[in-house]
Amino acid sequence: MKKWFALALVVLITLCGYVAVGPYLTVRAIRIAVKEQDAAALSKQVDFPALRASLKAQLDDRLLRKAGPDLQSNAFAAFGLSIANTLIGGGVDAMVTPAGLGALMEGHKIWKRVDDGISPPDPAAPAPEVLHDARYRYESPSRFTATVNDEDGHPLVFVMTRDGLRWKLSDIRLPR
């Protein structure tokens, strides 16, 4: 009986250790996938539907706050806001890609990455590391964050959530 109890205890400790190390393993897998530009490997580590929904909601909220209540009550402005929301949705769908996520995780602004994509990269320049100098933190047993600063020093928070034993990137909190 003692052997079974000891075995169950070892399995439980191993399982808890794996769950605790899981976010770090996910970050490592994301780094490798972005570095190798492996979209299939990255899609295993990212919950793209949840990430797109979160970014759309954040950008829609930002647009409505900037517009203010006066524009929201105006019929023509409301029509313009609905067109802007559609454009935001399309833009998020286009930017939430392996290359776009790689640019964000390196601390670059996505539109600069798009502009830089036209000119060939400098082979002498070292490739920036994804989530370099990130600050890691557990927010709960099922939520883990990695925070990096963008080029302007604003924090970008990458949120990973646990689903069973697996961790996936599910949210990016944009700077305000």
N, C-alpha and C positions, 0 to 999 in steps of 0.2 A: 504494500500500500504506500509506503514511503517513497518508493521508486516512482510510482505514478504521480504522486504529489510533486516530487522534485521535477519530473519531466514536464508536468503541466506548468509549473512555475517558470522553468527555463523557456518554454514556448511562449508564455505570456510576456516575459521580460524581453525576449527577442522580438515579438510582435510590437510591443510598445516602442522599442528602440527603432524598429523599422519605420513606424509611423512618425516618430520624432525626427528622424533623419530624412524622411520623404521629401520635404520641401527643398532641402539642399540638393538632393538627387535630381529633383525636377529642374532647379536652376542650372545645374550642371548639364543636364540633357538639353535644355533650351540653349545654353551657350554653344554646345557642340552643334546642334541643329542649325543655328543661325550662322555660325562660322562656316559650316560646310554647305550652307544654303540648301538644306534638306527639308523641303516643305512637308513631306510625309512624316518625318521624325518630329518636326515642330507641331504638326497638327495633333500628334499623340499627347503633347504636353500642354496644349492650349484649348480651352473651351471657346471656340470661335463664336458660336451663337450668343453665349452669355457675354462675352467681351464686346461684341458689336452692340448688343442691346444696352449695355452699361454706358458705352461711349456715346451712343446716340442720345440717351437720356441726359447725360451730362452736358452735351453740346446744345441740345434743345433747351434745357434749363438756362444755360448761359445766354442763349439768344433771347429768350423771353425776358430775362432780367435786364439785359441791355436795352431791349425795346421799350420796356416800361409799360405801365398800365394805360397811358394815353394812346400809344400806338395799338395796343391790343384791342381797345374798344373801337377803333376806327375800322370800317369795313374794308377799305382798300389796303390798309396796313395789315389787317388780319389775313387778307388774301396773299400779300407779300410774305408774311411770316409762314404761311402754309407752304408756299413755294420754297422758301429758305429751308424749312424742315425737310422737305423732299430732297433738296440738294445736300443737306447735311447727311441724310441717310445714305445717299449714293456715295458721298465722299468717304464716309466711315467704312462702307463696304469695300471701297477701292483701296483704302489705306490700311485696313486691318488684314495685312498679308504678312508672310514671313519677312520680306524686306522692310516693310513699314515698322513691324515690331522690333526688328533688329536695330533700326535707326533710333527708335525711342529708347530702347534698352541701353544703347551706347551713349545716350544723353543728347542726341541730335534732334533737331526739329525735322519732322518728316518732309516738309516742303524743301528744306535745304538738301535732304538726301535725294529728292526727286530732281532738283536742279543739278546736283553733283553727278547724277546718273548719266547726264548727257556727255560730260567730259570723262575721259578715261582716268581711273584712279592712279595715283602716284605709286609706282611699285616700291619706291624706297621708303615710303611712309608706313609705319607699323599699323596694322589693322587694329582699331579700337576693340576692346574686349566688352562683350555684352555684360550688363549689370556690374561694370567695374566700380569698385569702391562703394558697393551697395551696403546699406544698413539693413540688417535682417531683424525681424521681430515676429514673435507669435502674438496674435491678437486674441486668439482662443484656440482650443484644441483642433478646430477645423478651419482656422484662418491664419495665414502667414503672409507677411508683407516683406517686400524688398524695395527700399527707397533709394533712388539715385537723383542727383541734381542735373537739370538740363544745362545748356550752355549759358543761360542767364542766371543760374543758381536757384531756380524754382524746383521744388521737389516733385518728382513723378513717383507715385506709389504703385507698385505692381503687386496685386493681391492674388494669392493662390489659395484655393479652397480644396478641402479634402472630400473625396467621394469614395467611401469605403476605405481602402488602403492606398488609393492613388491620389496624388495631388496634381492640380491643373491650374494654369494661369486663367483666371476668370474675370478679372477686372483690372483696369488701369485708372487710378484716380489722377485726373489732370490737375495742374496747378490752377488756382483761382485767379 
